Amino acid sequence: MKKTLWIIALIAVVNALGYGIIIPILYSYSHKFGLSDFHNGLLFSIFSVFQFVATPLIGRLSDAYGRRPLLLISLFGTALSFFIMAFAQNAAWLFIARALDGLTAGNIPVALAVISDTTEPKDRAKGFGIIGASFGLGFTFGPAISAFTIHLGAGVPFIIAGFVALAAFLVTAVFLQETNTHKGVAVTRHVFDFRHLFHALVDPAIGKTLTVSFLVMLAFSIYIYAFQPMSVVVLHLSAQQISIIFTVIGIIGLVSQGAVIPRALKLFGERRLLVGSALSSVILFLVLFAARSYPLFLAAVMLQAFTNGFANPVIQALLSREADQKSQGSIMGVNASYQSIGQIIGPIIGGVLSTIFIPLPFLASAAAMGVAALLSVQILRKHLHQQALV
């Protein structure tokens, strides 16, 4: 189990590393190819569009043919997308690279399914927390790589990320054993089933948890977009200051998910922790909406980085408990698809609202998390009611 977990953690680092590298430099990098702000918006969104398409497909295929081959294919595709970005000759290649990166980012549900395959239900939240911490590690080092290597050449950070992905590919190929012992059992006639995607949202066992997952990602995506105009236009922060903040956010997420979550789970349990995380985010988004000073804004951002780290591992653990053991890859794929929808429409909502009033997107994030908090309370009450009946 320990070796498998470290391999999956490495895969999570690779995915987050790519995201962390791209955030600070993609905008300026794309200007070399004459892209306008509108085209830049499309370039950012195309990743999530293709990730939405890919995640249920890869999850279902991993249930049919095994986790290992799908992880290998997706890691190789991720490496290739970084090299395409590094050596792109025109804007079309940037769009191709981002689309390919979105397709191969579907490996995260498979990685999560490996955790489900190899752990007892009571230990899964801890395993998912370690994966979340790995994301924090990649998100921390990604911006740092860009900051320290961009002066060597605009494409150098992408080349470094590509070699890291290739290293993860080799480690997976050599050391990871197949963990799916139910290959083909849960597969339906349709490998990519939109009906299954929509029906899952009203499923009595997992529907509310999936909705909470979507709302959490929607709120976070609006927030990530709103962070840029708020930092630059209202608070007048430099690019260097913004990069430092992103690095600190990654460190806080790393500590939150790697060190705090296991202890918090023992004290409060998964469902109470989800309620607390959602309510905390509502308060912090309202603070960000009202903030006009750098110290208050920075404090709220740091606290938000801490509380946001709790949501995803807890949601993934709940889904793994609520779903059939033979369909773990499919459920994780469906969850990732709904998160991708949030990532697609979140920046659009943020962009529209910021043209009205720059801090307004933070209010939208608070509203989304408010609904998520209400649903989380219902999930908790249902669990307590079931316990009372036992």
C-alpha positions as CSV (number, residue, x, y, z in Angstrom):
1,M,0.0,0.0,0.0
2,K,2.7,2.5,0.9
3,K,4.6,2.1,-2.4
4,T,1.3,2.5,-4.3
5,L,0.4,5.6,-2.4
6,W,3.7,7.3,-3.1
7,I,3.4,6.6,-6.8
8,I,-0.1,8.0,-6.9
9,A,1.1,11.0,-4.9
10,L,3.8,11.6,-7.6
11,I,1.1,11.5,-10.3
12,A,-0.8,14.2,-8.3
13,V,2.3,16.3,-8.0
14,V,2.8,16.1,-11.8
15,N,-0.7,17.4,-12.4
16,A,-0.5,20.2,-9.9
17,L,3.0,21.1,-11.1
18,G,1.7,21.7,-14.5
19,Y,-1.1,23.9,-13.2
20,G,1.3,25.8,-11.0
21,I,3.8,26.5,-13.7
22,I,1.1,27.7,-16.2
23,I,-0.8,30.1,-13.9
24,P,1.9,32.7,-13.6
25,I,3.3,32.6,-17.1
26,L,0.7,31.5,-19.6
27,Y,-0.8,34.9,-20.1
28,S,2.5,36.6,-20.9
29,Y,3.7,33.5,-22.9
30,S,0.6,33.5,-25.1
31,H,1.2,37.2,-25.9
32,K,4.2,36.1,-27.9
33,F,1.8,34.6,-30.4
34,G,-0.5,37.7,-30.6
35,L,-3.4,36.4,-28.6
36,S,-5.9,38.9,-27.4
37,D,-7.5,38.8,-23.9
38,F,-10.6,37.1,-25.4
39,H,-8.4,34.4,-27.0
40,N,-6.6,34.0,-23.7
41,G,-9.9,33.3,-22.0
42,L,-10.5,30.6,-24.5
43,L,-7.0,29.2,-24.0
44,F,-7.6,28.9,-20.3
45,S,-11.1,27.4,-20.6
46,I,-10.2,24.8,-23.3
47,F,-8.3,22.7,-20.7
48,S,-11.4,22.4,-18.5
49,V,-13.7,21.6,-21.5
50,F,-11.5,18.7,-22.6
51,Q,-11.0,17.6,-19.0
52,F,-14.8,17.4,-18.7
53,V,-15.0,15.2,-21.7
54,A,-12.1,12.9,-20.7
55,T,-12.6,12.2,-17.0
56,P,-15.7,9.9,-17.1
57,L,-14.2,8.2,-20.2
58,I,-10.9,7.5,-18.5
59,G,-12.6,6.5,-15.2
60,R,-14.9,4.0,-17.0
61,L,-12.0,2.6,-19.1
62,S,-10.0,2.1,-15.9
63,D,-12.8,0.0,-14.5
64,A,-12.8,-2.0,-17.7
65,Y,-9.1,-2.5,-18.5
66,G,-7.3,-1.6,-15.3
67,R,-5.8,1.5,-13.6
68,R,-2.2,1.0,-14.7
69,P,-2.6,1.3,-18.5
70,L,-4.8,4.3,-18.3
71,L,-2.4,6.1,-15.9
72,L,0.5,5.4,-18.3
73,I,-1.3,6.7,-21.3
74,S,-2.4,9.9,-19.5
75,L,1.0,10.6,-18.0
76,F,2.7,10.3,-21.4
77,G,0.1,12.6,-22.9
78,T,0.7,15.1,-20.1
79,A,4.4,15.1,-20.8
80,L,3.8,15.5,-24.5
81,S,1.5,18.5,-23.9
82,F,4.2,20.3,-21.9
83,F,6.8,19.8,-24.7
84,I,4.3,21.1,-27.3
85,M,3.8,24.2,-25.2
86,A,7.6,24.7,-24.9
87,F,8.3,24.4,-28.7
88,A,5.1,25.8,-30.1
89,Q,5.6,27.7,-33.3
90,N,2.1,29.4,-33.4
91,A,-1.0,29.9,-31.3
92,A,-2.7,26.9,-32.8
93,W,-0.1,24.6,-31.0
94,L,-0.9,26.3,-27.7
95,F,-4.5,25.4,-28.0
96,I,-3.6,21.8,-29.0
97,A,-1.3,21.5,-26.0
98,R,-3.9,22.8,-23.6
99,A,-6.6,20.5,-25.1
100,L,-4.2,17.5,-24.7
101,D,-3.4,18.5,-21.2
102,G,-7.1,18.6,-20.4
103,L,-7.6,15.2,-21.9
104,T,-4.8,13.6,-19.9
105,A,-5.7,15.4,-16.7
106,G,-8.4,12.8,-16.5
107,N,-5.9,10.5,-14.7
108,I,-6.8,12.0,-11.3
109,P,-10.0,10.0,-11.0
110,V,-8.0,6.8,-11.8
111,A,-5.4,7.7,-9.2
112,L,-8.2,8.2,-6.7
113,A,-9.7,4.9,-7.7
114,V,-6.3,3.2,-6.9
115,I,-6.6,4.6,-3.4
116,S,-10.1,3.1,-3.1
117,D,-8.8,-0.2,-4.5
118,T,-6.0,-0.5,-1.9
119,T,-7.4,1.0,1.3
120,E,-10.2,0.1,3.8
121,P,-13.1,2.6,3.8
122,K,-12.1,4.0,7.2
123,D,-8.6,4.9,5.9
124,R,-9.6,6.5,2.6
125,A,-10.0,10.1,3.7
126,K,-6.4,9.9,5.0
127,G,-5.2,8.6,1.7
128,F,-7.1,11.2,-0.2
129,G,-5.6,13.8,2.1
130,I,-2.1,12.7,1.2
131,I,-3.1,13.1,-2.5
132,G,-4.4,16.6,-1.7
133,A,-1.1,17.4,0.0
134,S,0.7,16.2,-3.1
135,F,-1.4,18.7,-5.1
136,G,-0.3,21.4,-2.6
137,L,3.4,20.3,-3.2
138,G,3.1,20.6,-6.9
139,F,1.2,23.9,-6.7
140,T,3.9,25.3,-4.4
141,F,6.8,24.3,-6.7
142,G,5.1,25.1,-9.9
143,P,5.1,28.9,-9.6
144,A,8.6,28.7,-8.0
145,I,9.9,26.8,-11.1
146,S,8.4,29.5,-13.4
147,A,9.9,32.3,-11.3
148,F,13.4,30.9,-11.2
149,T,13.7,29.5,-14.8
150,I,11.7,31.9,-17.0
151,H,14.8,34.1,-17.4
152,L,16.5,31.1,-19.1
153,G,13.9,31.0,-21.9
154,A,10.1,31.3,-22.1
155,G,9.7,27.6,-22.8
156,V,12.1,26.3,-20.1
157,P,9.5,25.9,-17.4
158,F,7.4,23.8,-19.7
159,I,10.4,21.6,-20.6
160,I,11.1,21.0,-16.9
161,A,7.5,20.0,-16.3
162,G,7.6,17.7,-19.3
163,F,10.6,15.8,-17.9
164,V,9.0,15.5,-14.5
165,A,5.9,13.9,-16.2
166,L,8.2,11.5,-18.1
167,A,9.8,10.6,-14.8
168,A,6.4,9.8,-13.3
169,F,5.6,7.8,-16.4
170,L,8.7,5.6,-15.9
171,V,8.1,5.2,-12.1
172,T,4.5,4.1,-12.8
173,A,5.6,1.7,-15.5
174,V,8.3,0.0,-13.4
175,F,6.8,0.0,-9.9
176,L,3.0,0.3,-10.0
177,Q,1.1,-3.0,-9.9
178,E,-2.5,-3.3,-11.2
179,T,-5.0,-2.7,-8.4
180,N,-8.3,-3.2,-10.1
181,T,-9.4,-6.8,-9.3
182,H,-12.9,-6.2,-10.8
183,K,-11.9,-5.4,-14.4
184,G,-14.9,-5.3,-16.7
185,V,-17.5,-6.2,-14.1
186,A,-19.1,-2.7,-13.8
187,V,-18.8,-1.7,-17.5
188,T,-22.0,-1.0,-19.4
189,R,-22.5,-1.0,-23.2
190,H,-21.6,2.7,-23.4
191,V,-18.1,3.5,-22.3
192,F,-19.0,7.2,-22.2
193,D,-22.5,7.6,-20.8
194,F,-23.9,11.1,-20.5
195,R,-27.1,9.6,-19.0
196,H,-25.1,8.1,-16.2
197,L,-23.5,11.5,-15.6
198,F,-26.8,13.3,-15.2
199,H,-28.6,10.5,-13.3
200,A,-25.7,10.4,-10.8
201,L,-26.7,14.0,-9.7
202,V,-30.1,12.8,-8.5
203,D,-28.9,9.5,-7.1
204,P,-30.1,9.3,-3.5
205,A,-26.7,7.9,-2.3
206,I,-24.3,10.2,-4.1
207,G,-26.3,13.1,-5.6
208,K,-26.0,15.6,-2.9
209,T,-22.3,14.9,-2.4
210,L,-21.7,15.4,-6.1
211,T,-23.6,18.7,-6.0
212,V,-21.5,19.9,-3.1
213,S,-18.4,18.9,-5.1
214,F,-19.6,21.0,-8.0
215,L,-20.4,24.0,-5.9
216,V,-17.1,23.9,-4.1
217,M,-15.2,23.9,-7.5
218,L,-17.5,26.6,-8.9
219,A,-16.8,28.9,-6.0
220,F,-13.1,28.2,-6.1
221,S,-12.9,28.8,-9.9
222,I,-14.8,32.1,-9.5
223,Y,-12.4,33.0,-6.7
224,I,-9.2,32.2,-8.7
225,Y,-10.4,34.5,-11.5
226,A,-11.4,37.3,-9.2
227,F,-8.1,37.1,-7.5
228,Q,-6.3,38.6,-10.5
229,P,-8.3,41.9,-11.1
230,M,-8.6,42.4,-7.3
231,S,-4.9,42.1,-6.8
232,V,-3.8,44.2,-9.8
233,V,-6.5,46.8,-10.1
234,V,-7.7,47.4,-6.5
235,L,-4.6,46.5,-4.4
236,H,-2.0,47.3,-7.1
237,L,0.1,44.2,-6.4
238,S,3.1,43.3,-8.6
239,A,3.5,40.1,-10.5
240,Q,6.3,39.1,-8.1
241,Q,4.0,39.7,-5.1
242,I,1.2,37.6,-6.7
243,S,3.7,34.8,-7.4
244,I,4.8,34.8,-3.8
245,I,1.2,34.6,-2.6
246,F,0.5,31.6,-4.8
247,T,3.6,29.9,-3.4
248,V,2.5,30.5,0.1
249,I,-1.0,29.3,-0.7
250,G,0.6,26.0,-1.9
251,I,2.5,25.7,1.3
252,I,-0.6,26.3,3.4
253,G,-2.5,23.7,1.4
254,L,0.3,21.2,1.9
255,V,0.3,21.6,5.6
256,S,-3.5,21.6,5.8
257,Q,-4.0,18.4,3.8
258,G,-0.9,16.5,4.9
259,A,-0.8,17.3,8.6
260,V,-4.1,18.7,9.8
261,I,-6.7,16.6,8.0
262,P,-5.9,13.3,9.6
263,R,-6.2,14.9,13.1
264,A,-9.3,16.8,12.2
265,L,-11.0,13.7,10.9
266,K,-10.4,11.9,14.2
267,L,-11.9,14.8,16.1
268,F,-14.9,15.7,13.9
269,G,-15.5,13.0,11.3
270,E,-15.9,13.5,7.5
271,R,-19.4,15.1,7.4
272,R,-18.9,17.6,10.2
273,L,-15.6,18.6,8.7
274,L,-17.3,19.2,5.4
275,V,-19.9,21.4,7.0
276,G,-17.2,23.4,8.9
277,S,-15.1,23.9,5.8
278,A,-18.1,25.2,3.8
279,L,-19.2,27.6,6.4
280,S,-15.7,28.9,6.9
281,S,-15.4,29.5,3.2
282,V,-18.6,31.5,3.1
283,I,-17.3,33.8,5.8
284,L,-13.9,34.3,4.2
285,F,-15.4,35.0,0.8
286,L,-17.5,37.7,2.4
287,V,-14.4,39.1,4.0
288,L,-12.7,39.2,0.6
289,F,-15.7,40.9,-0.9
290,A,-15.4,43.7,1.7
291,A,-11.6,43.9,1.9
292,R,-9.9,47.0,0.6
293,S,-6.6,46.8,2.4
294,Y,-3.7,44.5,1.5
295,P,-3.3,43.0,5.1
296,L,-7.0,42.1,5.4
297,F,-7.1,40.6,1.9
298,L,-3.9,38.6,2.5
299,A,-5.1,37.3,5.8
300,A,-8.4,36.1,4.2
301,V,-6.6,34.5,1.3
302,M,-4.3,32.6,3.6
303,L,-7.2,31.4,5.8
304,Q,-9.1,30.4,2.7
305,A,-6.1,28.4,1.5
306,F,-6.2,26.5,4.8
307,T,-10.0,25.8,4.9
308,N,-10.3,25.0,1.2
309,G,-7.8,22.1,1.6
310,F,-10.3,20.1,3.7
311,A,-13.2,20.0,1.2
312,N,-11.9,17.8,-1.7
313,P,-10.4,14.9,0.3
314,V,-13.5,14.7,2.5
315,I,-15.8,14.7,-0.6
316,Q,-13.7,12.0,-2.3
317,A,-13.8,9.9,0.8
318,L,-17.6,10.3,1.1
319,L,-18.1,9.3,-2.5
320,S,-15.9,6.3,-2.2
321,R,-18.0,5.1,0.8
322,E,-21.3,5.8,-0.9
323,A,-20.4,4.2,-4.3
324,D,-20.3,0.6,-5.2
325,Q,-16.8,-0.9,-4.8
326,K,-16.8,-2.1,-8.4
327,S,-17.5,1.4,-9.8
328,Q,-14.9,3.5,-8.0
329,G,-13.2,4.7,-11.2
330,S,-16.5,5.6,-12.7
331,I,-17.7,7.6,-9.7
332,M,-14.5,9.4,-9.3
333,G,-14.7,10.2,-13.1
334,V,-18.2,11.6,-12.7
335,N,-17.1,13.7,-9.8
336,A,-14.2,15.1,-11.7
337,S,-16.5,15.9,-14.6
338,Y,-18.8,18.0,-12.4
339,Q,-15.7,19.7,-11.0
340,S,-14.7,20.4,-14.6
341,I,-18.1,22.0,-15.3
342,G,-17.4,24.3,-12.3
343,Q,-14.0,25.1,-13.7
344,I,-15.5,25.9,-17.1
345,I,-18.3,28.3,-16.0
346,G,-16.6,29.7,-12.9
347,P,-14.2,32.0,-14.8
348,I,-17.1,33.1,-17.1
349,I,-19.2,34.1,-14.1
350,G,-16.3,35.8,-12.5
351,G,-15.4,37.7,-15.7
352,V,-19.0,39.0,-16.2
353,L,-19.4,40.1,-12.5
354,S,-16.0,41.8,-12.3
355,T,-17.0,44.1,-15.2
356,I,-19.9,45.3,-13.0
357,F,-17.9,45.6,-9.8
358,I,-14.5,44.0,-9.3
359,P,-15.1,42.5,-5.8
360,L,-18.5,41.1,-6.9
361,P,-17.3,37.6,-7.9
362,F,-16.3,37.0,-4.2
363,L,-20.0,37.4,-3.3
364,A,-20.9,34.9,-5.9
365,S,-18.3,32.4,-4.4
366,A,-19.9,33.0,-1.0
367,A,-23.4,32.3,-2.4
368,A,-22.2,29.0,-4.0
369,M,-20.5,27.9,-0.8
370,G,-23.6,28.9,1.2
371,V,-25.7,26.4,-0.9
372,A,-22.9,23.8,-0.4
373,A,-23.0,24.3,3.3
374,L,-26.8,23.8,3.4
375,L,-26.5,20.5,1.4
376,S,-23.6,19.4,3.7
377,V,-25.8,19.9,6.7
378,Q,-28.4,17.7,5.1
379,I,-25.8,15.0,4.4
380,L,-24.7,15.2,8.0
381,R,-28.3,15.0,9.3
382,K,-29.0,11.9,7.1
383,H,-26.0,10.2,8.5
384,L,-26.9,11.0,12.1
385,H,-30.5,9.7,11.4
386,Q,-29.2,6.5,9.9
387,Q,-26.9,6.0,13.0
388,A,-29.9,6.6,15.3
389,L,-31.8,3.8,13.5
390,V,-29.0,1.3,13.9
